[in-house]
């Protein structure tokens, strides 16, 4: 087990490059990334497609070797101590890979238990435990007849087979319906309550807010910020939003026009005819804008903090489908 106070995952200046077939230049998937994950927590990793999230998971799982830098899992180096790392991790990937469609859930797990070196009665007991834990007890269907949610539950069961100290979840709820995703999150909480550490990569802001102790945002293989989900919102207080309620469209338009001339206002737009939504920027900008509004006799205002979705867009940028 990871010693008290020691990080469950420690990454130092990690770099991973690879060459795309037919291309002259090498692609950098991770660019000097450093990260520390405390034991017994759920650490979220947020970023757009191509940010390096899956590459990091594969290095931590000893599937890929870093170009430079180092990574330690449960105190063991992923290169020098790869066998020890594998004994202490569970890896859950999204999609259907790693499951055998013609086998039942139990048969899949019997195969993977053998791959983990588990055998006999101990393996059977452990399989019973994880099947029950993920809600697949009594399901005799072959995997080809499973729903997406059931397949993800089986993926999690496979990851839990070795009772891992560190569980790596790479986009585990992609494609799940809301009910299945909610149940999956409950399972993750129970895993952490039992003593494991979870590294979760996701695009789902609600999932990160619901599960994560800390969240790290990465883009282009680099770490942009690490904080609690609430703390990341506080990092973006310079972009707080003010909703100003006026008496009608004419007043709303006048207020909008006046606010847009201010240096501490990013944008002002009229919504629903009589409400002006204001995006601010800069330290203490909200206080200054509110003072100006009160001076005009406008007091029906509401200030809201950015959601994690908005933090994500502000920090990483609104690039749409561009993954560079």
GUTOR-822254 format. One record per residue (C-alpha): residue in three letters; y, x, z. Coordinates in Angstrom, 3 decimals, m for minus. Layout:
<pt aa="ALA" v="Y" u="X" w="Z"/>
...
END
This chain:
<pt aa="UNK" v="0.000" u="0.000" w="0.000"/>
<pt aa="UNK" v="3.610" u="1.036" w="m0.586"/>
<pt aa="UNK" v="4.976" u="2.730" w="2.541"/>
<pt aa="UNK" v="7.574" u="0.860" w="4.571"/>
<pt aa="UNK" v="11.043" u="1.204" w="3.100"/>
<pt aa="UNK" v="9.808" u="2.824" w="m0.125"/>
<pt aa="UNK" v="10.597" u="1.068" w="m3.405"/>
<pt aa="UNK" v="7.673" u="m0.618" w="m5.133"/>
<pt aa="UNK" v="9.091" u="0.470" w="m8.511"/>
<pt aa="UNK" v="11.355" u="3.461" w="m9.058"/>
<pt aa="UNK" v="12.605" u="4.400" w="m12.515"/>
<pt aa="UNK" v="14.723" u="7.511" w="m13.135"/>
<pt aa="UNK" v="16.573" u="8.241" w="m16.377"/>
<pt aa="UNK" v="13.781" u="6.641" w="m18.381"/>
<pt aa="UNK" v="13.938" u="7.094" w="m22.131"/>
<pt aa="UNK" v="11.585" u="5.815" w="m24.796"/>
<pt aa="UNK" v="12.001" u="6.511" w="m28.493"/>
<pt aa="UNK" v="9.797" u="5.566" w="m31.393"/>
<pt aa="UNK" v="9.815" u="5.852" w="m35.147"/>
<pt aa="UNK" v="9.738" u="2.763" w="m37.340"/>
<pt aa="UNK" v="7.463" u="3.105" w="m40.346"/>
<pt aa="UNK" v="9.533" u="3.844" w="m43.420"/>
<pt aa="UNK" v="12.693" u="4.629" w="m41.444"/>
<pt aa="UNK" v="14.214" u="8.098" w="m41.059"/>
<pt aa="UNK" v="15.872" u="7.609" w="m37.698"/>
<pt aa="UNK" v="14.084" u="7.128" w="m34.410"/>
<pt aa="UNK" v="14.753" u="3.918" w="m32.499"/>
<pt aa="UNK" v="15.724" u="4.140" w="m28.835"/>
<pt aa="UNK" v="14.139" u="1.342" w="m26.788"/>
<pt aa="UNK" v="15.147" u="2.702" w="m23.364"/>
<pt aa="UNK" v="18.197" u="4.924" w="m23.014"/>
<pt aa="UNK" v="18.330" u="6.689" w="m19.644"/>
<pt aa="UNK" v="17.435" u="3.593" w="m17.613"/>
<pt aa="UNK" v="17.325" u="3.911" w="m13.807"/>
<pt aa="UNK" v="16.126" u="1.085" w="m11.591"/>
<pt aa="UNK" v="14.762" u="0.567" w="m8.087"/>
<pt aa="UNK" v="12.808" u="m2.507" w="m6.987"/>
<pt aa="UNK" v="12.282" u="m3.136" w="m3.280"/>
<pt aa="UNK" v="8.804" u="m4.001" w="m2.036"/>
<pt aa="UNK" v="8.085" u="m7.654" w="m1.343"/>
<pt aa="UNK" v="10.773" u="m9.007" w="m3.675"/>
<pt aa="UNK" v="11.063" u="m10.724" w="m7.053"/>
<pt aa="UNK" v="13.288" u="m8.609" w="m9.300"/>
<pt aa="UNK" v="14.495" u="m10.242" w="m12.496"/>
<pt aa="UNK" v="15.117" u="m8.327" w="m15.690"/>
<pt aa="UNK" v="17.470" u="m10.140" w="m18.065"/>
<pt aa="UNK" v="18.436" u="m9.150" w="m21.575"/>
<pt aa="UNK" v="18.389" u="m10.268" w="m25.198"/>
<pt aa="UNK" v="15.544" u="m9.614" w="m27.605"/>
<pt aa="UNK" v="15.293" u="m5.879" w="m28.207"/>
<pt aa="UNK" v="16.966" u="m4.964" w="m24.899"/>
<pt aa="UNK" v="13.957" u="m2.908" w="m23.742"/>
<pt aa="UNK" v="12.433" u="m5.317" w="m21.207"/>
<pt aa="UNK" v="8.901" u="m5.341" w="m22.628"/>
<pt aa="UNK" v="8.997" u="m1.594" w="m23.267"/>
<pt aa="UNK" v="9.770" u="m1.020" w="m19.590"/>
<pt aa="UNK" v="6.900" u="m3.289" w="m18.521"/>
<pt aa="UNK" v="4.482" u="m1.445" w="m20.802"/>
<pt aa="UNK" v="5.534" u="1.937" w="m19.406"/>
<pt aa="UNK" v="5.125" u="0.684" w="m15.839"/>
<pt aa="UNK" v="1.678" u="m0.633" w="m16.817"/>
<pt aa="UNK" v="0.776" u="2.801" w="m18.315"/>
<pt aa="UNK" v="0.357" u="1.248" w="m21.778"/>
<pt aa="UNK" v="3.205" u="3.380" w="m23.151"/>
<pt aa="UNK" v="4.283" u="6.908" w="m22.216"/>
<pt aa="UNK" v="8.003" u="7.602" w="m21.712"/>
<pt aa="UNK" v="9.732" u="10.064" w="m24.003"/>
<pt aa="UNK" v="11.533" u="11.493" w="m20.962"/>
<pt aa="UNK" v="12.452" u="10.545" w="m17.419"/>
<pt aa="UNK" v="10.053" u="9.232" w="m14.804"/>
<pt aa="UNK" v="8.660" u="6.013" w="m13.380"/>
<pt aa="UNK" v="6.721" u="5.408" w="m10.181"/>
<pt aa="UNK" v="4.815" u="2.280" w="m9.178"/>
<pt aa="UNK" v="3.660" u="1.852" w="m5.570"/>
<pt aa="UNK" v="4.543" u="5.506" w="m5.064"/>
<pt aa="UNK" v="2.457" u="6.820" w="m7.988"/>
<pt aa="UNK" v="3.757" u="8.430" w="m11.175"/>
<pt aa="UNK" v="2.870" u="6.416" w="m14.300"/>
<pt aa="UNK" v="1.909" u="9.567" w="m16.219"/>
<pt aa="UNK" v="0.320" u="11.888" w="m13.655"/>
<pt aa="UNK" v="m1.309" u="9.127" w="m11.616"/>
<pt aa="UNK" v="m2.001" u="6.528" w="m14.308"/>
<pt aa="UNK" v="m5.403" u="5.569" w="m12.879"/>
<pt aa="UNK" v="m3.935" u="4.929" w="m9.425"/>
<pt aa="UNK" v="m1.105" u="2.876" w="m10.945"/>
<pt aa="UNK" v="m3.573" u="0.701" w="m12.865"/>
<pt aa="UNK" v="m5.483" u="m0.021" w="m9.666"/>
<pt aa="UNK" v="m2.333" u="m1.411" w="m8.074"/>
<pt aa="UNK" v="m0.759" u="m3.555" w="m10.780"/>
<pt aa="UNK" v="m1.277" u="m6.855" w="m12.525"/>
<pt aa="UNK" v="0.243" u="m7.456" w="m15.956"/>
<pt aa="UNK" v="0.978" u="m10.904" w="m17.379"/>
<pt aa="UNK" v="2.292" u="m11.172" w="m20.923"/>
<pt aa="UNK" v="3.461" u="m14.317" w="m22.697"/>
<pt aa="UNK" v="1.539" u="m15.719" w="m25.642"/>
<pt aa="UNK" v="m2.188" u="m15.954" w="m26.256"/>
<pt aa="UNK" v="m3.125" u="m12.274" w="m26.454"/>
<pt aa="UNK" v="m5.740" u="m11.087" w="m24.016"/>
<pt aa="UNK" v="m7.557" u="m14.410" w="m23.787"/>
<pt aa="UNK" v="m10.858" u="m15.181" w="m25.478"/>
<pt aa="UNK" v="m10.639" u="m18.607" w="m27.092"/>
<pt aa="UNK" v="m14.382" u="m19.363" w="m27.181"/>
<pt aa="UNK" v="m14.848" u="m18.665" w="m23.468"/>
<pt aa="UNK" v="m13.990" u="m20.787" w="m20.434"/>
<pt aa="UNK" v="m11.446" u="m19.666" w="m17.849"/>
<pt aa="UNK" v="m14.213" u="m18.421" w="m15.550"/>
<pt aa="UNK" v="m15.947" u="m16.533" w="m18.354"/>
<pt aa="UNK" v="m12.658" u="m14.880" w="m19.288"/>
<pt aa="UNK" v="m12.133" u="m13.829" w="m15.690"/>
<pt aa="UNK" v="m15.719" u="m12.570" w="m15.345"/>
<pt aa="UNK" v="m15.083" u="m10.298" w="m18.312"/>
<pt aa="UNK" v="m11.813" u="m9.005" w="m16.863"/>
<pt aa="UNK" v="m13.334" u="m8.550" w="m13.415"/>
<pt aa="UNK" v="m15.935" u="m6.294" w="m15.001"/>
<pt aa="UNK" v="m13.153" u="m4.363" w="m16.737"/>
<pt aa="UNK" v="m11.482" u="m3.895" w="m13.344"/>
<pt aa="UNK" v="m14.770" u="m2.557" w="m11.967"/>
<pt aa="UNK" v="m15.412" u="m5.635" w="m9.833"/>
<pt aa="UNK" v="m18.995" u="m6.834" w="m9.599"/>
<pt aa="UNK" v="m21.435" u="m9.073" w="m7.758"/>
<pt aa="UNK" v="m20.531" u="m11.475" w="m5.014"/>
<pt aa="UNK" v="m17.124" u="m9.894" w="m4.365"/>
<pt aa="UNK" v="m16.093" u="m10.526" w="m7.979"/>
<pt aa="UNK" v="m17.333" u="m14.130" w="m7.856"/>
<pt aa="UNK" v="m15.427" u="m14.822" w="m4.635"/>
<pt aa="UNK" v="m12.251" u="m13.307" w="m6.046"/>
<pt aa="UNK" v="m12.564" u="m15.337" w="m9.267"/>
<pt aa="UNK" v="m13.015" u="m18.522" w="m7.226"/>
<pt aa="UNK" v="m9.879" u="m17.636" w="m5.251"/>
<pt aa="UNK" v="m7.592" u="m17.021" w="m8.222"/>
<pt aa="UNK" v="m8.909" u="m19.973" w="m10.251"/>
<pt aa="UNK" v="m8.137" u="m22.245" w="m7.338"/>
<pt aa="UNK" v="m4.773" u="m20.541" w="m6.785"/>
<pt aa="UNK" v="m3.609" u="m21.231" w="m10.345"/>
<pt aa="UNK" v="m4.948" u="m24.778" w="m10.446"/>
<pt aa="UNK" v="m7.812" u="m24.280" w="m12.915"/>
<pt aa="UNK" v="m10.702" u="m25.016" w="m10.553"/>
<pt aa="UNK" v="m13.239" u="m27.337" w="m12.172"/>
<pt aa="UNK" v="m11.843" u="m26.884" w="m15.701"/>
<pt aa="UNK" v="m14.827" u="m26.309" w="m18.000"/>
<pt aa="UNK" v="m12.968" u="m26.406" w="m21.323"/>
<pt aa="UNK" v="m12.933" u="m23.354" w="m23.543"/>
<pt aa="UNK" v="m9.546" u="m21.637" w="m23.814"/>
<pt aa="UNK" v="m9.064" u="m22.814" w="m27.414"/>
<pt aa="UNK" v="m8.591" u="m26.325" w="m25.972"/>
<pt aa="UNK" v="m6.090" u="m25.255" w="m23.312"/>
<pt aa="UNK" v="m2.451" u="m26.293" w="m23.335"/>
<pt aa="UNK" v="0.187" u="m23.560" w="m23.332"/>
<pt aa="UNK" v="0.743" u="m24.077" w="m19.627"/>
<pt aa="UNK" v="m2.969" u="m23.745" w="m18.866"/>
<pt aa="UNK" v="m3.133" u="m20.511" w="m20.856"/>
<pt aa="UNK" v="m0.245" u="m19.075" w="m18.877"/>
<pt aa="UNK" v="m1.995" u="m20.057" w="m15.652"/>
<pt aa="UNK" v="m5.063" u="m18.181" w="m16.845"/>
<pt aa="UNK" v="m2.903" u="m15.170" w="m17.722"/>
<pt aa="UNK" v="m1.594" u="m15.215" w="m14.161"/>
<pt aa="UNK" v="m5.119" u="m15.530" w="m12.766"/>
<pt aa="UNK" v="m6.124" u="m12.444" w="m14.733"/>
<pt aa="UNK" v="m3.107" u="m10.566" w="m13.402"/>
<pt aa="UNK" v="m3.977" u="m11.602" w="m9.845"/>
<pt aa="UNK" v="m7.637" u="m10.569" w="m10.027"/>
<pt aa="UNK" v="m7.136" u="m7.077" w="m8.552"/>
<pt aa="UNK" v="m4.873" u="m8.448" w="m5.777"/>
<pt aa="UNK" v="m2.046" u="m6.274" w="m7.128"/>
<pt aa="UNK" v="0.661" u="m4.623" w="m5.071"/>
<pt aa="UNK" v="2.973" u="m4.995" w="m8.070"/>
<pt aa="UNK" v="2.817" u="m7.868" w="m10.567"/>
<pt aa="UNK" v="4.578" u="m7.420" w="m13.922"/>
<pt aa="UNK" v="5.466" u="m10.748" w="m15.555"/>
<pt aa="UNK" v="6.828" u="m10.454" w="m19.096"/>
<pt aa="UNK" v="8.359" u="m13.780" w="m20.225"/>
<pt aa="UNK" v="5.606" u="m15.704" w="m18.400"/>
<pt aa="UNK" v="6.963" u="m19.236" w="m18.912"/>
<pt aa="UNK" v="7.962" u="m18.994" w="m22.576"/>
<pt aa="UNK" v="6.902" u="m22.203" w="m24.311"/>
<pt aa="UNK" v="5.920" u="m23.986" w="m21.101"/>
<pt aa="UNK" v="6.965" u="m27.558" w="m20.460"/>
<pt aa="UNK" v="9.291" u="m28.020" w="m17.429"/>
<pt aa="UNK" v="6.527" u="m29.322" w="m15.141"/>
<pt aa="UNK" v="4.237" u="m26.371" w="m15.893"/>
<pt aa="UNK" v="7.120" u="m23.908" w="m15.529"/>
<pt aa="UNK" v="8.015" u="m25.354" w="m12.122"/>
<pt aa="UNK" v="4.411" u="m25.057" w="m10.949"/>
<pt aa="UNK" v="4.245" u="m21.497" w="m12.273"/>
<pt aa="UNK" v="7.315" u="m20.556" w="m10.210"/>
<pt aa="UNK" v="5.665" u="m21.961" w="m7.107"/>
<pt aa="UNK" v="2.688" u="m19.712" w="m7.818"/>
<pt aa="UNK" v="4.947" u="m16.672" w="m8.098"/>
<pt aa="UNK" v="6.534" u="m17.495" w="m4.736"/>
<pt aa="UNK" v="3.085" u="m17.699" w="m3.143"/>
<pt aa="UNK" v="2.153" u="m14.304" w="m4.614"/>
<pt aa="UNK" v="5.236" u="m12.704" w="m3.064"/>
<pt aa="UNK" v="4.611" u="m14.477" w="0.243"/>
<pt aa="UNK" v="1.162" u="m12.847" w="0.235"/>
<pt aa="UNK" v="2.771" u="m9.401" w="0.047"/>
<pt aa="UNK" v="3.093" u="m8.495" w="m3.638"/>
<pt aa="UNK" v="6.184" u="m7.329" w="m5.497"/>
<pt aa="UNK" v="7.081" u="m9.018" w="m8.793"/>
<pt aa="UNK" v="9.076" u="m7.682" w="m11.740"/>
<pt aa="UNK" v="9.959" u="m10.653" w="m13.948"/>
<pt aa="UNK" v="11.460" u="m10.436" w="m17.417"/>
<pt aa="UNK" v="12.980" u="m13.677" w="m18.639"/>
<pt aa="UNK" v="15.588" u="m15.338" w="m20.836"/>
<pt aa="UNK" v="15.632" u="m18.352" w="m18.529"/>
<pt aa="UNK" v="18.696" u="m18.242" w="m16.289"/>
<pt aa="UNK" v="17.441" u="m21.115" w="m14.120"/>
<pt aa="UNK" v="14.190" u="m19.238" w="m13.579"/>
<pt aa="UNK" v="16.054" u="m16.103" w="m12.483"/>
<pt aa="UNK" v="18.274" u="m18.073" w="m10.123"/>
<pt aa="UNK" v="15.293" u="m19.931" w="m8.642"/>
<pt aa="UNK" v="12.955" u="m16.958" w="m8.148"/>
<pt aa="UNK" v="14.748" u="m13.640" w="m7.994"/>
<pt aa="UNK" v="15.917" u="m11.670" w="m4.995"/>
<pt aa="UNK" v="17.838" u="m9.362" w="m7.324"/>
<pt aa="UNK" v="18.618" u="m9.451" w="m11.025"/>
<pt aa="UNK" v="19.246" u="m6.557" w="m13.410"/>
<pt aa="UNK" v="20.826" u="m7.021" w="m16.817"/>
<pt aa="UNK" v="19.918" u="m4.577" w="m19.548"/>
<pt aa="UNK" v="21.016" u="m4.252" w="m23.146"/>
<pt aa="UNK" v="20.290" u="m1.545" w="m25.695"/>
<pt aa="UNK" v="17.893" u="0.034" w="m23.217"/>
<pt aa="UNK" v="20.655" u="0.596" w="m20.662"/>
<pt aa="UNK" v="21.260" u="m0.946" w="m17.261"/>
<pt aa="UNK" v="24.464" u="m3.003" w="m17.206"/>
<pt aa="UNK" v="24.442" u="m4.444" w="m13.696"/>
<pt aa="UNK" v="22.182" u="m5.172" w="m10.719"/>
<pt aa="UNK" v="22.933" u="m7.714" w="m8.022"/>
<pt aa="UNK" v="21.687" u="m10.936" w="m6.489"/>
<pt aa="UNK" v="21.932" u="m13.943" w="m8.818"/>
<pt aa="UNK" v="24.907" u="m15.121" w="m6.756"/>
<pt aa="UNK" v="26.380" u="m11.625" w="m6.738"/>
<pt aa="UNK" v="26.292" u="m11.422" w="m10.522"/>
<pt aa="UNK" v="28.351" u="m14.583" w="m10.577"/>
<pt aa="UNK" v="30.829" u="m12.932" w="m8.227"/>
<pt aa="UNK" v="31.064" u="m9.968" w="m10.594"/>
<pt aa="UNK" v="32.505" u="m12.404" w="m13.084"/>
<pt aa="UNK" v="35.172" u="m13.917" w="m10.821"/>
<pt aa="UNK" v="37.721" u="m12.605" w="m13.283"/>
<pt aa="UNK" v="36.392" u="m15.282" w="m15.638"/>
<pt aa="UNK" v="36.539" u="m18.216" w="m13.229"/>
<pt aa="UNK" v="37.134" u="m21.621" w="m14.716"/>
<pt aa="UNK" v="39.777" u="m24.162" w="m13.712"/>
<pt aa="UNK" v="39.603" u="m27.826" w="m14.717"/>
<pt aa="UNK" v="43.033" u="m29.458" w="m14.626"/>
<pt aa="UNK" v="43.223" u="m33.258" w="m14.599"/>
<pt aa="UNK" v="46.423" u="m34.685" w="m16.070"/>
<pt aa="UNK" v="47.763" u="m38.216" w="m16.571"/>
<pt aa="UNK" v="47.118" u="m38.394" w="m20.301"/>
<pt aa="UNK" v="46.705" u="m36.619" w="m23.666"/>
<pt aa="UNK" v="50.394" u="m35.776" w="m24.094"/>
<pt aa="UNK" v="50.653" u="m34.124" w="m20.679"/>
<pt aa="UNK" v="47.326" u="m32.351" w="m21.194"/>
<pt aa="UNK" v="48.549" u="m30.874" w="m24.481"/>
<pt aa="UNK" v="51.789" u="m29.679" w="m22.880"/>
<pt aa="UNK" v="49.913" u="m28.052" w="m19.983"/>
<pt aa="UNK" v="47.451" u="m26.430" w="m22.393"/>
<pt aa="UNK" v="50.241" u="m24.958" w="m24.513"/>
<pt aa="UNK" v="52.051" u="m23.559" w="m21.477"/>
<pt aa="UNK" v="48.887" u="m22.027" w="m19.986"/>
<pt aa="UNK" v="47.886" u="m20.328" w="m23.222"/>
<pt aa="UNK" v="51.076" u="m18.236" w="m23.117"/>
<pt aa="UNK" v="49.966" u="m16.551" w="m19.865"/>
<pt aa="UNK" v="48.421" u="m13.077" w="m19.902"/>
<pt aa="UNK" v="45.943" u="m14.047" w="m17.170"/>
<pt aa="UNK" v="44.502" u="m16.959" w="m19.207"/>
<pt aa="UNK" v="41.772" u="m16.255" w="m21.757"/>
<pt aa="UNK" v="41.735" u="m19.748" w="m23.181"/>
<pt aa="UNK" v="42.859" u="m23.308" w="m22.466"/>
<pt aa="UNK" v="41.415" u="m26.353" w="m24.205"/>
<pt aa="UNK" v="41.782" u="m30.106" w="m23.786"/>
<pt aa="UNK" v="38.586" u="m31.999" w="m22.922"/>
<pt aa="UNK" v="38.081" u="m35.761" w="m22.783"/>
<pt aa="UNK" v="41.732" u="m36.406" w="m23.627"/>
<pt aa="UNK" v="43.311" u="m35.681" w="m20.246"/>
<pt aa="UNK" v="41.520" u="m32.619" w="m18.770"/>
<pt aa="UNK" v="42.460" u="m29.028" w="m19.557"/>
<pt aa="UNK" v="39.718" u="m26.430" w="m19.085"/>
<pt aa="UNK" v="41.161" u="m22.989" w="m18.369"/>
<pt aa="UNK" v="39.305" u="m19.664" w="m18.515"/>
<pt aa="UNK" v="41.093" u="m16.953" w="m16.496"/>
<pt aa="UNK" v="40.856" u="m13.167" w="m16.474"/>
<pt aa="UNK" v="42.033" u="m10.484" w="m14.087"/>
<pt aa="UNK" v="42.089" u="m9.997" w="m10.334"/>
<pt aa="UNK" v="43.676" u="m12.913" w="m8.459"/>
<pt aa="UNK" v="44.284" u="m14.711" w="m11.762"/>
<pt aa="UNK" v="43.004" u="m18.019" w="m10.390"/>
<pt aa="UNK" v="45.482" u="m17.959" w="m7.504"/>
<pt aa="UNK" v="48.404" u="m17.248" w="m9.804"/>
<pt aa="UNK" v="47.449" u="m19.996" w="m12.245"/>
<pt aa="UNK" v="46.961" u="m22.499" w="m9.419"/>
<pt aa="UNK" v="50.390" u="m21.631" w="m7.977"/>
<pt aa="UNK" v="51.988" u="m22.219" w="m11.389"/>
<pt aa="UNK" v="50.242" u="m25.584" w="m11.719"/>
<pt aa="UNK" v="51.294" u="m26.727" w="m8.230"/>
<pt aa="UNK" v="54.882" u="m25.732" w="m9.035"/>
<pt aa="UNK" v="54.690" u="m28.213" w="m11.928"/>
<pt aa="UNK" v="53.442" u="m30.931" w="m9.591"/>
<pt aa="UNK" v="49.840" u="m30.759" w="m10.810"/>
<pt aa="UNK" v="47.383" u="m30.843" w="m7.941"/>
<pt aa="UNK" v="44.227" u="m32.394" w="m9.383"/>
<pt aa="UNK" v="42.341" u="m29.193" w="m10.123"/>
<pt aa="UNK" v="38.821" u="m27.855" w="m9.610"/>
<pt aa="UNK" v="37.746" u="m24.212" w="m9.614"/>
<pt aa="UNK" v="34.139" u="m23.357" w="m10.496"/>
<pt aa="UNK" v="32.235" u="m20.066" w="m10.507"/>
<pt aa="UNK" v="30.339" u="m19.027" w="m13.631"/>
<pt aa="UNK" v="26.667" u="m19.921" w="m13.882"/>
<pt aa="UNK" v="24.143" u="m17.160" w="m14.525"/>
<pt aa="UNK" v="24.093" u="m18.307" w="m18.145"/>
<pt aa="UNK" v="27.836" u="m17.604" w="m18.389"/>
<pt aa="UNK" v="27.447" u="m14.268" w="m16.597"/>
<pt aa="UNK" v="24.770" u="m13.326" w="m19.128"/>
<pt aa="UNK" v="27.065" u="m14.102" w="m22.065"/>
<pt aa="UNK" v="30.101" u="m12.385" w="m20.523"/>
<pt aa="UNK" v="28.246" u="m9.181" w="m19.597"/>
<pt aa="UNK" v="25.975" u="m8.840" w="m22.633"/>
<pt aa="UNK" v="28.190" u="m10.560" w="m25.169"/>
<pt aa="UNK" v="27.801" u="m13.595" w="m27.353"/>
<pt aa="UNK" v="26.017" u="m12.031" w="m30.292"/>
<pt aa="UNK" v="23.946" u="m15.037" w="m31.325"/>
<pt aa="UNK" v="20.806" u="m14.013" w="m33.190"/>
<pt aa="UNK" v="21.868" u="m10.388" w="m33.688"/>
<pt aa="UNK" v="19.405" u="m8.050" w="m31.978"/>
<pt aa="UNK" v="20.755" u="m4.908" w="m33.627"/>
END
